Amino acid sequence: MPILGVIASQNRPRTFTVDYLVVAGGGGGGGGNVGGGGGAGGYRTDTLTDIVPATNYTVTVGAGGAGGATAAEGGNGGNSVFSGVTSTAGGGGAHNNAGGNGGSGGGARIDAVGTGTAGQGNDGGAFANVPGIGLVASGGGGGKDATGGAGVSLGTNSGTSGTGGAGLASSISGASVTYAGGGGAGGDNRGITAGVDGAGGGGVGGTTVAGTAGTANRGGGGGGGGYDGAPKVGGSGGSGVIILKYKDSLTATFSGGVTQNTPAPSGGFKVSTITAAGVSDTVSWT
């Protein structure tokens, strides 16, 4: 190799790898009168192989979507980003319109399901007409590992709304934790049973109460709102999370807006968990 080539090779910055889990914020549950379940935030996990020392990389944790008002769709969550990796926000659960599209889609009520993003999540569940009471059993929100459960008619004046789709476990933190479960759809006091949450931080659908919220930093969808003579609001989606795993010889430096936790090294690695939602900041390593 020519001398100049050797010098250039010696001066080239060394790179290293970082394993990541990037989960977006979940969608809010649909507002009352049997609202659809919120879809989970998108879930991506892999390894970046070309991280350069002393270089700033973007870290943004997506917030959970707002629960739907008493007669409105749930809001979509927020995207989560690490470097060039973006996990797509979960779709809101339905009320009068289609479920929201997103990392995982929101459950249906009287229209189409929300669609998920390939590799990140699944579609929301479909609704079913329930004869006699003129209502529907709504669909649950999609999760990383499964489509949202469909509403089921059980005959005249009786039905069951869909469960949230299951999330997926990750052991990147050193313990197995399930993320990105969909929200269950709402029920009512006239014969519709609410759907339960999908494993992974999804919220439970309300029967005669508001839907419950998705779990913070798990990216779950909110539960759909119920009805007891008056429609109830949907539960908000759970915020997302970013988890980064890297060799313990490296030191991570985060900019001021980041809320993160980096315990003592274990097994030759450090793991940083970033939790503050809605703030775009940076991380670098030396």
Residue, then its C-alpha position, 0 to 999 in steps of 0.5 A: m500500500p502507498i504511504l499516503g494510503v497507510i496514513a489515511s487508513q491510520n487516521r480513519p475513525r474506528t467504528f463500533t456497533v450498537d444494538y438497539l430497540v426503538v419503540a414508538g408511542g402507542g395510539g390512543g383508544g377511540g372515544g366512547n360508545v364502544g371505541g376501537g382499541g389504539g394500535a401499538g407503536g412501531y417496534r424495531t430492533d437490530t444492530l448499527t455497525d458503523i457508529v463513529p466516535a465523538t459523533n452526535y446521533t439523534v434520539t427521540v422517544g415518541a409520546g403516546g397519542a391522546g385518547g379520543a374524546t367522547a365521540a372522536e377517534g384516538g390520536n396517533g402516537g409519536n415516532s421514535v428515532f435513533s440515528g436513521v432508524t425510525s419507528t412509526a407511531g401507533g394508529g389511533g382507535a376508531h370512532n366514526n372513521a377508519g382506525g388510524n394507520g401507523g406502526s400498528g393500526g387502530g381497531a375499527r368501529i364502523d369503518a376500515v381497520g387501521t393498517g400497520t407498517a411491515g416489519q414494525g407491527n400489525d393491522g387493527g381488528a375489524f368490527a362486527n355488527v350486533p343485531g337487535i341493539g343496532l351497535v357493533a363490537s369494535g376491533g382491538g388495536g394491532g400489536k407488534d406480534a399479532t393483529g388486533g382481535a376482531g369484534v364478535s357478534l354473539g347473537t341478538n343484543s350480545g357481542t364481544s369487542g376485540t382484544g389488543g394484538a400481542g406485543l413482542a418480548s425483548s431481552i436487550s435490557g438484560a431482562s425479558v420485557t414485552y413491548a408494543g401491545g395493542g389496546g382492547a376495544g370498548g364495551d357498553n352496558r347493553g350487551i357488548t363486553a369490552g376487549v382486554d389489552g394485548a400483552g406488552g403495555g396495551g390498555v384495557g377497553g372500558t365497559t361503562v368507563a373510560g378506556t385505560a391508558g397504555t403503559a409508559n415506555r412500552g409503546g402500547g395502545g390505549g383502550g377504547g372508551g365504553y358507554d353507560g348511557a353516556p360515551k366515555v373517553g378512550g385511554s391515551g397511548g403509552s409513550g415509547v422507549i429507546i434502549l441502546k446496548y454497547k461495549d462497556s469500554l465505551t462512554a455515552t454522552f447525552s445532550g441535556g434534554v435526554t432522560q436516561n438510565t445507564p446501570a453499571p456494566s454487565g457481561g461486557f456491555k452497558v445498556s442505556t434506556i432513554t425514556a423522556a417523550g417528545v424531546s429530540d436530542t443526541v447521544s455520542w460515544t467515546 
